């Protein structure tokens, strides 16, 4: 049974009142298994909590009378903290990346930036594509529209058009959304990393095996004695 403590001053606690901190004449009591006990005096509810080695926790203070439940409050807090941690761990945070292009971008730069967009989408992130117009380019918005249309078609395997192209001052903007959620993308990225590591390990093992077989073949070959020639009988100190 959790011992209640009383503190003065400081911040206002957001935790429910428990045990003798519940200062009402009676409560609607709920048993540890969720069963309805009924309206009882606070003294009776506290005595039941003591007898069952549980805590009396006020779960609905605004009800008339307040609702209190018999429970192991320490265990209840621990389980709630675990659920909160799991929820934060599994939370999906979609990040909006941004990629800026010019209407007359060359092929090489386009392919490079398209690769970045694909990488962002595969990672589960949204991508804001901004076409920047300068000077006379502003009179030809179809250049930006056609470029955005081409880009969306090139990356449709990984994402979709979440926000259609629209003019925003001197810029034209389109937002692409990923087909896969952040959590799914993380799983796929981890699987791809594991696959590459396994393939690399297999290649290293194959190279080592081939080198070992080559050494074994070389060691198995009989050594052929070298034929001696006239130079072998010459005095090494004689200059030729």
Secondary structure as UniProt FT lines:
FT   HELIX           19..21
FT   STRAND          26..30
FT   TURN            32..33
FT   STRAND          36..41
FT   HELIX           42..51
FT   TURN            52..53
FT   STRAND          55..60
FT   TURN            61..62
FT   STRAND          67..71
FT   HELIX           73..89
FT   STRAND          96..102
FT   TURN            103..104
FT   HELIX           107..122
FT   TURN            123..124
FT   STRAND          126..132
FT   HELIX           135..139
FT   HELIX           141..154
FT   TURN            155..158
FT   STRAND          159..168
FT   TURN            169..170
FT   STRAND          171..178
FT   HELIX           182..220
FT   HELIX           230..233
FT   TURN            236..237
//
